[in-house]
């Protein structure tokens, strides 16, 4: 059964007819062309499909599109400024070589946006726990943690 939903995606109002069984991941990736939302495990275990819904990091593969009705959804595509500048966390991932194959990167970056949004500094062990819902087979997480620490320090220094 189709339902009309309204949501703001990366700052743009969207109206869509969605099937009541359609995941937010499928809507974002397949219908809206937001390819940073990766299809990994499809059971909420790998974190590749992580997006922000009203500022909270969620696994969009197990979140129904109809639940996003009236909400703000953000993907990596929404992080760049209007002038094309990368966000602090995106630049930190580049600076710290925190990307290898890149499959897990968008999901981790979206979780990092939520982490940075708290406005507090975390220990390395706390950061490790906060990103524990993301599977990365390439990096060993050290450079990812370096990028998170760098972005947190820069963000807190700006405030």
Buried (B, 14 or more C-beta within 10 A) or exposed (E): EEBEBEBBBBEEEBEBEBBEEBBBBBBBBBBBEBEBBBBBBBEBBBBBBBBBBEEEBBBBBBBBBBBBBEBBBBBBBBBEEEEEEEBBBBBBBEBBEBBBEEBBBBBBBBBBBBBBEEEEEBEEEEBBEBBEBBBBEEBEBEBBBBBBBBBBEBBEEEE
